[in-house]
Amino acid sequence: MAELLPDADAESAIRSASRRAGRVAAWLTVVASPLLTITGLLVLAPAGAPSMRDGGAPAPSASPEGWAEMYVRSWLSATRDDSAELEAFYPPGMKSQRAVGTQVPVDTAVISAVSQGPGVWSVVVVADVLVLQPDGKRTASLLCAQVAMTGSGDAYVATSLPSPVACPGTLGATPLAYDEVADPAGPIGQSVAGFLGAYLAGQGQLDRFVSPGASLGLPKPAPFAAVQVAEVRTHEKFEPGQAARPVDGTVIHSLTHAWGWDATGQSTPVDYALTLVARAGRWEINRIDPAPLIAGR
């Protein structure tokens, strides 16, 4: 007989894997009382996004993504001892046969939301789920579920239980447009290493490595204690000698692979696509690019 997942372990897993405090707050609201669910979801709407009703109250979302996401969490969490939470989303309810803690949703996100007609929605939610195995271990897996909702914006209801569907696939590796390798000890590599050390680990003054006027706010707190650059590649090619003393205003695009080390000695790999501009004979970081350059585009 499979060993049940201890409640303390399940709660710890949920706390450690949750991305947003807002989702946890909304979940606690649903558990506390289905009657408060609508209010909780409205309070958790993104700041600045909702329009305002007369009297200053935020208007509800025109689509039920958040409602569908919470519904899927409730569906996955239902047990033979407690399935009542589902009734806040799906009044007919259901009787789950699962024991407590054998299936724990630790995170959810909306993949797509399509309106099938006035007041009718089809929402696909992906959930990261911990499932108890026969050997007593928990395995994490992704589950995608399609949810049918109907409503007007002030209120929504599910028209059926969630339907597991295929999750989106993953494409092959994308070729990037950084064919040139820069010497980590050279002027480009030193500028990038100095910038990442200051930016990610608080080592040195960031202004020394950033172009005047560039807006680059520091992550707080610093995510790492130290940074080690593994490789620096560039999109542009330089003839011998040109990279050492660039003409002011010259622009290059680089992709850097690095390791961030925390205070316990554990490392995390990171990539940074950067735009560098030459000034006073040296390279300065002008911005963190929103995405690497893709080959052939």
C-alpha positions in Angstrom: 0.0 0.0 0.0 1.3 3.4 -0.9 2.4 5.7 1.9 0.5 8.9 2.1 2.3 12.1 1.6 2.6 13.9 5.0 0.7 17.1 5.2 3.8 19.0 6.3 5.7 17.8 3.3 2.9 18.8 0.9 2.6 22.2 2.5 6.4 22.7 2.2 6.4 21.7 -1.4 3.6 24.1 -2.2 5.3 27.0 -0.4 8.7 26.4 -2.1 7.3 26.0 -5.6 4.7 28.8 -5.6 5.7 31.7 -7.9 3.3 34.4 -6.7 2.0 35.3 -3.3 -1.2 36.4 -5.0 -2.0 32.9 -6.1 -1.5 31.5 -2.5 -3.7 34.2 -1.1 -6.4 33.4 -3.6 -6.1 29.7 -2.9 -6.5 30.4 0.9 -9.6 32.5 0.1 -11.2 29.6 -1.8 -10.4 27.1 1.0 -11.8 29.5 3.6 -15.1 30.1 1.9 -16.4 29.6 -1.6 -18.6 32.6 -1.1 -15.5 34.8 -0.9 -13.8 33.5 -4.0 -15.0 36.1 -6.4 -13.9 38.9 -4.1 -10.5 37.3 -3.7 -9.9 37.0 -7.4 -10.9 40.6 -8.0 -8.5 41.9 -5.4 -5.6 39.9 -6.9 -6.0 41.5 -10.4 -2.7 43.0 -11.7 -2.1 46.5 -10.5 -2.9 49.2 -13.0 -4.6 46.7 -15.4 -8.3 46.8 -14.5 -10.7 49.6 -15.5 -12.7 51.3 -12.7 -16.4 51.1 -12.2 -18.5 54.0 -10.9 -17.5 54.6 -7.3 -13.9 53.5 -7.8 -14.4 49.8 -7.5 -12.2 47.7 -10.0 -14.2 46.1 -12.8 -13.8 42.3 -13.0 -11.8 40.7 -15.8 -13.6 40.2 -19.1 -12.2 36.7 -19.4 -12.0 33.9 -16.8 -8.3 32.9 -17.0 -7.7 33.3 -13.2 -11.0 31.6 -12.4 -10.1 28.6 -14.6 -6.7 28.4 -13.1 -8.1 28.2 -9.5 -10.6 25.7 -10.7 -7.9 23.3 -12.0 -6.0 23.7 -8.7 -9.2 22.8 -6.8 -9.9 19.8 -9.1 -6.4 18.4 -8.6 -6.5 19.0 -4.8 -9.9 17.3 -4.3 -9.9 14.2 -2.1 -12.3 11.6 -0.9 -12.5 13.5 2.4 -13.0 16.9 0.9 -14.3 17.8 -2.6 -16.5 20.7 -1.5 -14.1 23.4 -2.8 -15.0 22.4 -6.3 -18.5 23.7 -5.8 -17.3 27.3 -5.9 -16.4 26.7 -9.5 -18.6 23.7 -10.6 -21.8 23.5 -8.5 -22.6 19.9 -9.5 -19.3 19.0 -7.8 -17.7 15.6 -7.9 -16.7 12.8 -5.5 -12.9 12.2 -5.7 -11.5 8.8 -4.7 -8.0 10.2 -3.9 -6.5 10.1 -0.5 -5.2 13.3 1.1 -1.7 14.3 -0.2 -1.4 11.8 -3.0 -1.7 14.5 -5.6 -0.5 18.1 -4.9 -0.6 20.9 -7.5 2.3 23.2 -6.8 1.9 25.7 -9.6 -0.4 26.5 -12.4 -0.5 28.9 -15.4 -2.9 29.6 -18.3 -1.7 28.5 -21.7 -4.6 29.8 -23.8 -8.1 31.3 -23.4 -10.4 31.4 -26.4 -14.0 32.7 -26.5 -16.3 30.2 -28.2 -19.1 32.8 -28.3 -20.7 35.5 -26.1 -20.0 34.5 -22.5 -18.5 31.1 -23.4 -14.8 30.4 -22.9 -12.4 27.5 -23.4 -9.2 27.9 -21.2 -6.2 25.6 -21.2 -4.3 25.5 -17.9 -1.0 23.8 -17.3 -0.3 22.5 -13.8 3.0 21.3 -12.2 1.8 18.3 -10.0 3.5 16.2 -7.4 2.1 12.7 -7.5 2.8 10.0 -4.9 4.2 6.8 -6.5 3.8 3.2 -5.4 7.3 3.3 -3.9 6.4 6.2 -1.7 8.3 8.8 -3.7 6.8 11.8 -5.3 7.4 12.7 -8.9 6.7 16.0 -10.6 4.9 16.1 -13.9 3.1 18.6 -16.1 -0.6 18.2 -16.7 -2.6 20.3 -19.2 -6.3 20.5 -18.7 -9.0 22.2 -20.8 -11.7 24.1 -18.9 -15.1 25.2 -20.2 -16.4 28.3 -18.6 -19.5 30.5 -19.0 -20.2 33.9 -17.6 -20.6 37.6 -18.1 -17.5 39.1 -16.3 -19.3 39.6 -13.0 -19.6 35.8 -12.4 -18.3 32.6 -14.0 -19.1 28.9 -13.7 -17.6 25.8 -15.1 -19.9 23.8 -17.4 -18.0 20.5 -16.9 -15.1 19.0 -15.1 -11.6 19.8 -16.5 -10.5 17.6 -19.4 -6.8 16.6 -19.6 -5.3 17.4 -23.0 -1.9 17.3 -24.7 0.5 19.9 -23.5 2.4 22.1 -26.1 5.5 20.4 -27.4 9.1 21.7 -27.2 10.9 22.7 -30.3 14.5 21.8 -31.0 17.4 24.1 -30.1 17.3 27.4 -31.9 20.5 28.5 -33.7 21.7 31.8 -32.4 23.6 34.6 -34.2 26.7 34.7 -32.1 29.4 33.0 -34.2 32.5 34.8 -32.8 34.2 33.8 -29.6 35.6 36.6 -27.4 38.5 36.0 -25.1 37.2 36.1 -21.5 40.4 37.9 -20.6 40.2 40.4 -23.4 38.5 43.8 -23.3 35.0 42.6 -24.2 35.2 39.6 -21.8 36.5 41.8 -18.9 33.7 44.4 -19.4 31.1 41.6 -19.4 32.6 39.9 -16.4 32.9 43.1 -14.4 29.3 44.0 -15.3 27.8 40.7 -14.2 29.9 40.6 -11.0 28.5 44.0 -10.0 25.0 43.4 -11.3 24.4 39.9 -9.9 26.7 39.7 -6.9 27.3 43.4 -5.8 31.0 43.1 -6.5 32.3 46.6 -7.5 30.5 49.7 -8.8 28.0 49.0 -11.6 28.5 52.5 -13.1 32.1 51.5 -14.1 30.7 49.0 -16.6 27.5 50.7 -17.9 27.1 53.4 -20.5 26.1 56.8 -19.3 22.3 57.2 -19.3 21.6 53.4 -19.5 18.8 52.4 -17.2 19.8 49.2 -15.5 18.3 48.7 -12.0 20.0 46.2 -9.7 18.3 43.0 -8.6 17.6 43.3 -4.9 18.8 41.4 -3.0 21.7 40.3 -5.1 20.9 36.8 -6.3 24.4 35.4 -6.1 27.6 35.8 -4.0 29.9 35.5 -7.0 29.8 35.1 -10.8 32.1 33.2 -13.1 32.0 33.8 -16.8 32.3 30.6 -18.8 32.0 31.9 -22.4 31.5 35.2 -24.2 30.4 35.2 -27.9 29.6 38.1 -30.2 27.5 38.7 -33.2 30.0 41.0 -34.8 33.4 40.0 -36.1 36.5 42.1 -35.4 39.8 42.1 -37.2 42.9 41.7 -35.0 43.5 44.8 -33.0 40.1 46.3 -33.6 38.5 44.8 -30.5 41.3 46.1 -28.3 40.8 49.7 -29.1 37.3 50.2 -30.6 36.1 53.5 -32.1 33.8 55.4 -29.9 30.1 54.6 -30.6 30.9 51.1 -32.0 28.1 48.7 -31.1 28.4 44.9 -30.6 25.9 42.3 -29.4 27.1 39.5 -27.1 25.8 36.4 -25.5 27.5 35.3 -22.3 27.2 32.0 -20.5 28.0 32.3 -16.8 27.7 30.6 -13.4 26.2 32.3 -10.4 27.4 31.0 -7.1 25.5 31.3 -3.9 26.8 31.6 -0.3 26.6 27.8 0.1 28.8 27.1 -2.9 26.0 26.0 -5.1 26.0 27.3 -8.7 23.2 28.1 -11.2 23.9 28.6 -14.9 22.7 31.9 -16.5 22.8 33.5 -19.9 22.9 37.2 -20.8 22.3 38.8 -24.1 23.9 42.2 -23.9 24.4 45.2 -26.2 27.8 46.9 -25.7 28.9 50.3 -26.9 32.5 51.6 -27.1 33.4 54.8 -25.2 36.8 56.2 -24.4 38.5 53.1 -25.9 36.6 50.5 -23.8 33.4 48.6 -23.9 30.4 49.5 -21.8 27.1 47.6 -21.3 24.3 49.7 -22.9 21.4 47.3 -22.2 20.3 43.8 -21.4 18.7 42.6 -24.6 15.1 41.3 -24.3 16.1 38.1 -26.3 19.2 36.7 -28.0 19.7 37.3 -31.7 18.4 34.3 -33.8 20.5 33.2 -36.8 19.1 34.1 -40.1 16.8 36.9 -38.8 
